[in-house]
Amino acid sequence: MTLAAYTMRALPAQLSGLMAIALDLQWSWHHGCDQLWRQLDEEIWEATHNAWLVLNSASAERLQQLAEDPEFLTRYQQQLNRHEAFNQCPTWYSENCGNQLATGVAWFCMEYGVSESLPLYSGGLGVLAGDFLKASSDLGVPVTAVGLLYQQGYFRQALNAEGEQLEFHPYNDPTMLPVTPLRDSNGEWARVNVPFPGRTVRLRAWKGQVGRCELLLLDSNDPRNEPGDRGITSELYSGDPEKRLQQEMVLGIGGWRLLAQLGRKPALCHINEGHSALALVERAVHWQQQNETSFEVARLATRATNLFTTHTSVAAGFDRFPAKLARLYLEPWLQEIGQPLETILTVANGGSSDLNMSGLALGMSGRFNGVSQIHKQVTQSIFQPWFGRWPAADVPAEYVTNGVHTPSWDSPEADELWTSACGQDRWRQPMTDLCPLKETTDHDLWQMRRNQRHRLVYYLRARLQSQHCEHNYGNSEEAACGLLLDTESLTLGFARRFTDYKRPDLLLTDPERLIRLLSNRDRPLQIVLAGKAHPHDNEGKDIIKRWKQFTRLPEVEGRVVFIEDYDMAVASELIQGVDVWLNCPRHPWEACGTSGMKVLVNGGLNLSQYDGWWAEAWQPELGWAIRPGATFEELSQTDKHDEADAEELYQLLENQVVPEFYLRNEQGLPANWLARIRASMNELTARYSANRMVREYVTDFYLPMVAQGAERTAVGADELVSVKETIARHWPRLRFGAMDAREEGQKLRFDLDVYLDGLSPELVAVELVAESSNSGPRLVQSMAFSGPLQEAEQTYRYYCTVPPRPLEHFTPRIRIHEPRLNLPLEDAHILWLR
């Protein structure tokens, strides 16, 4: 197929570099080029913030005019030089990592929120993926991302006169998106094929440039495909499980085949959620074919360099496909690679009838992690069934707390302040100064905040006018148009997906109490809301409707506004201007909650549930927490705290947040409020940035995983498979012998006999376990090898000493000991005395 439709017309020679700049999404977070795009076509730029569309829309006459404009040429040359310098300068990775990831990292995700001009995202998961890519580019980490190019993406939202959500699905014309067809070595449009029942689905490949990183996207809208197959990539998160499985095949199987076709051999594969688990299977099959081994050897060899990050907080959130559906769609592929479906089911969940994609990701990965400290415990709990009799506390889930790409979210005012304090390139290197804003005065901080709030109010008025102020405006046209919003009033923001567990209606628990807060003449509060409910989430839609009806009450009309069609552009305006960001999900369903991180760089403060990242970050001087210090056990009681949490939220607003904002010193400044802003910006901005997050992944996961993977050659992996087979063969006959306990000084000494059935003592670890109780915290004590028993063949004695507790608190166990394996993920054999 010709690529003529996607070929940019000739540019004036003086402006030939504009194409490369327009196709590099770096302009979405480095705003030096903004004025160039405004001069090309200000109306289109302000409406879309899509540099590629602006460039393609400009007339030849306009381009020629600018090519002869000295001022424009000077600005253009400055940005071209800056772009080239950015791509060539040393980076954190190049200076600190010795190019140990030379062949790169493959990063898979179902959605990407790089920019509102590339609408391939629905919410937090996609925006996190976009922030990860942008931070990787800043740091120089060689990441190639793989995703899907949706013809419609996620839906667009409007509300009708009754406050009911309406959904629209405009078409994403690829020629208007900042992507280009991916060309192969012959200059042809790169394509891959995925076997489906009775036919082959052809996939087209596209490339988006995200600074130094590539975003490779697949779509099924090839005219040679059947009509139904052309729609596989039509929309994000379809409610149809059949289409969902089709999409996950395209993403996983097609995505890895694309990398292989391009000759890419990533050092590591990192999947963001279980949607792309099939990529790990396809990777193992490629390795198997290249090394002529069994699938099990290939699986063990490759999984050492597979990382699985989960954001799921309840097991019901895992993608599951009935075996009948899985067999229908996967068997053509499995026959092609020579594996039965039972192999995949066994890897995924021990062979049960449904195909669990998170279980498959777990079974193909060498390590896995949650996205906050609390979420690590949640992950241990919901994945415990995959580990047999291992307690949840021993499930080897790790965590890297999410972060946000700070340059994407800072306001012009905040950018100026941070640049003055920390320099132009502050977010491209680790920020180690604990007080970067120590020289910034209270006056400067407050002026920044006032300017941001003013700009937000003007934005809201413009947005509301386009929404509905000329029709169906309720009781007051003035209120509907946002003219009652006050540039000096305390502004509270809530913008999330509207669904029950996020409790967007917690503030509506006592409407009269909220009305008193909003209508206080001397200490007014105003609220801006935004968010979508999934098209199939009727409860979420009802919450939007309740809020919309509340905004029409005469007592509060104009003080609470709902902004329709929440996307990254709306989010950027809100997080720059609000004074306080509210987040109040039920525990412990907030895996991390990055929306509140985005206000940090702008001096916004957080009022949030003590969950996710805020449970790690919160201190009394930094913001406000609902139920601070709650334990994980308490957090797990998800349905018992709504009323109490609402009461605490009201009290915080009434007694702390609102009074502190309006408490002014003799200079007219809210000194206590500004002290919180300063502390929050200083202590949290860098700590909860994607810069820190990516560096943690590189140093704590990627580099050690690649080192371990280098040891898993075909010979090494085959040897480990033999070890695992030996363990499995002997394990059913292992048993405990006599156990003796006695006092030894101030401690208890335990001696234990263990029968190993010929298994080498080097392959097992014997431990004494006491769970947490009033007698002390949980204890796992290794028992030392004493030697064989002379009178009992293949039986050995182990011993240890422990602090005194009741004897019945202690239980011995036997587990695998093999330093070359990631345990118990790669071998979960364990035996308890009782």
C-alpha positions, 0 to 999 in steps of 0.5 A, a space after each residue: 500500500 502506498 504511503 503517499 497519504 502519510 507523506 508530508 508535502 515539501 517544506 520551504 528549505 529554510 523550515 525543513 526541520 519543522 517536520 522532525 520537531 512536529 513529529 516528536 511529542 517532546 513538544 507536549 512537555 517542552 513548550 519552547 516551540 509553542 510560539 512557532 505553532 501559534 504563528 503557523 495557525 493559532 486557532 488550530 494550535 489552541 484547539 488541539 495542541 497538536 503540532 503535527 496537525 498544525 503543520 499539515 494544516 498550514 497553507 503553502 503561502 503561510 509557510 513561505 511567509 514565515 520562511 521569509 520572516 527573520 523573527 520567526 526564523 530566529 525562533 525556529 533555529 533556536 528550537 531546532 538547536 535545542 531539539 538537537 542538543 537535547 537528543 545528543 547531550 549526556 544523560 543520567 543513564 549514559 553517565 551512570 549505567 554503563 550502557 548495560 541495557 544496550 539492546 533496550 527495554 520493551 515496554 507494553 501497555 494497553 493505553 498511553 496518555 502522552 498527550 491529549 493530541 494522541 487520545 489513546 488513553 482512558 485514565 490513570 494507567 495510560 497517563 502513567 504510561 505516558 509519564 513513564 515514557 517521557 521520563 525515560 526520554 529525559 533520563 536517556 533510558 532506552 525504552 521502546 513502548 508497544 501499544 495499540 492505535 485505536 480508531 476511536 480511543 476512549 469515549 468523549 463525554 457530554 451531559 444532557 439537561 438532566 445531568 445524564 452522561 452522553 458518550 461520543 466516539 469520534 474517529 481518530 484519523 491517523 493522518 491527523 495524529 502525531 504518528 507516521 507509518 513505521 517503515 521496515 528495512 526496505 522502506 515498506 510499511 511494516 506489518 505483522 500477522 496474527 493467526 485467528 480462527 480460520 484466518 490471519 489478521 493483518 496489523 499495520 504498524 505506526 511510530 510515535 516519537 517521544 523524545 528519545 523513546 519510540 512508541 510503536 502502535 498496531 492497528 487492525 484497520 487494514 482493508 484486507 482484513 474482514 470487516 469485524 477484524 478491522 474493528 478489533 482496535 476500534 475502541 479502548 476497553 470494550 465491554 465485549 470479552 471477545 473483543 478484549 481477548 482479540 485486542 490482547 492477542 494483537 497487543 501481545 502476540 503482534 507486539 512481540 512479532 513486530 519487535 522481532 521483525 524489526 530485529 529488536 532484541 530487548 534486554 528486558 520486557 516490562 509489561 504494565 498490567 496483565 493485558 499484554 501477557 501473551 507477549 511474554 509467551 511469544 517471547 519465550 517461543 522465539 527464544 525456544 526456536 532460536 535455541 532449539 530447546 523445550 518451551 519450559 527451558 525457554 520460559 525459565 530462560 526468558 522470565 528472568 528478564 520479564 517484569 510484571 507491574 500490576 495496578 489492580 487492587 481486587 482479584 475481580 479486576 483481573 482479565 479472565 477469559 472462559 476456556 471455550 473462548 480462549 481455545 477458539 482464539 488461541 489454538 490457531 496460534 498455539 498450533 503454530 508455536 507447537 503448544 497446547 492450551 493446557 500449557 498456557 492454562 497451567 502457567 496461568 493458574 494451575 490449569 483451572 478452566 478460565 484463562 487468567 491474564 494476570 496469572 499468565 503474566 505472573 507465571 511468565 515473569 521473574 519479578 513482579 511489583 505493585 505501585 505503592 507500599 500499601 499496594 504491595 500488601 494488597 498485591 501479596 493478598 490477591 496473588 496469594 492463591 498462586 503460591 499454594 501454602 505460602 502466607 501472603 506475607 511471603 508472596 514476593 511482590 515488590 513495589 515501586 511507587 508511581 510518579 508523575 512527569 513533572 515537566 508535563 504538569 507544571 504551570 508557566 508560573 511554577 516553571 518560572 519559579 522552579 527554574 529560578 531556584 533549580 535551573 533549566 534542566 532540573 528534572 533531567 537529573 536526580 534532585 538531591 537538594 532537600 530545600 530547593 525553594 529555600 530562597 523563594 519568598 512567601 510573597 513569590 509563592 503566594 503570587 504564583 498561587 494567585 496567578 494560577 488560580 486566576 488563570 484557572 477561573 478564566 479557563 473555567 469560564 471559557 469552558 463553561 460557556 462552550 458547554 452550556 451557558 447559552 442553553 439549559 443553564 438552570 436558574 442563572 445564566 451568570 452562574 452557568 457561565 462561571 461568572 460567579 467563580 471567584 479568583 480569590 476564593 479557596 478552590 477545591 478540585 476533584 477530577 477522577 473516574 466516576 465510579 463507586 469505589 473512588 467515592 466521588 460523592 463522599 462530599 454529598 453525604 451531608 448536603 446541608 453541611 456542604 452548602 454551609 461551607 460553600 455559602 459562607 460569605 467571609 470564608 467561601 469555598 468553591 469546587 470544580 469537578 470533572 470525570 467520566 463514568 465508564 459507559 457500562 457503569 450506571 452507578 458512576 453515571 448516577 453519581 455524576 447526575 447527583 452532582 449535576 443536580 446539586 450544582 443547580 441548587 440556588 444556594 450553591 449555583 455558580 460555586 460548584 461547577 462540573 467540567 465535561 469531557 475530562 481529558 489530559 488538557 482539562 487535568 492540566 488546567 485543574 491541577 495547576 490552579 486548584 488550591 486543594 486536591 481531593 481524593 477519597 477512595 475506599 481503602 485499599 482500592 487506590 493502588 497509588 493515586 497519581 492525580 494528587 502528585 500532579 499538584 505538588 509542583 504547582 504548590 497545590 495541597 492534598 486532602 486525601 485518603 490515607 492510601 496509595 502514595 499519600 500513605 507514604 508521603 503524608 505528614 501533618 505539615 504537608 497536607 491533610 489525610 483522612 484516617 491517617 495511620 490506618 493499618 492494612 488490616 483496617 484498610 481492608 475493611 472496605 465497606 465499613 468506613 464511608 460514614 466515618 470518613 465523610 464526617 472526618 472530611 467535613 471536620 477537616 474542611 470546617 476546622 482546618 483547611 478553610 480557616 487556615 487558607 483565610 488566616 492572614 498575617 499583617 502583610 495579608 499573606 496566609 503564612 501557615 498555608 504558605 508554610 505547607 506549600 513550601 514544605 510540600 513542594 520541597 519534600 514531595 515534588 522530586 520524590 513523587 516524580 516519574 524521574 525517581 520512579 524510572 531510576 528505581 526501575 532501572 537500578 532496582 529491577 532492570 539492571 539486576 534482572 538483566 545480569 541474572 538473565 545473562 546467566 540463563 543461557 540454554 545450558 544454564 536454563 536446562 540445568 535449572 529445569 532439571 533441578 526443578 524436576 528433581 525437586 518436584 519428584 522428591 517433594 511429595 515424600 519429604 516429611 518431618 521427624 521428631 522436634 525437641 524444644 528446650 530453654 537455653 539461657 534466655 532463649 528457646 532452642 529447637 532441634 528438628 529432624 527432616 527426611 529428604 528422600 534423597 534430595 540434597 540438603 543444599 536444595 532446601 531451607 528449613 525455617 521456624 515460623 511464628 506469626 504476629 501475636 501479642 508475644 511479638 512480631 512475625 518471625 521467620 528464623 532459619 534453622 542451621 544444618 547440624 548433619 545426618 542422623 546416623 540411624 535414619 537414612 536420608 534424615 538430617 537434623 536442623 537447629 536454631 535458637 529464638 526469643 521465648 514464646 509459647 511453644 505452640 506459636 512455632 511451626 517449622 517449614 521446608 522450602 526450596 533453596 536455590 539462589 539461581 531461582 527467584 523464589 517462591 515465584 519460580 518454585 513455590 514448593 513448601 511443606 509445613 509441619 501442620 
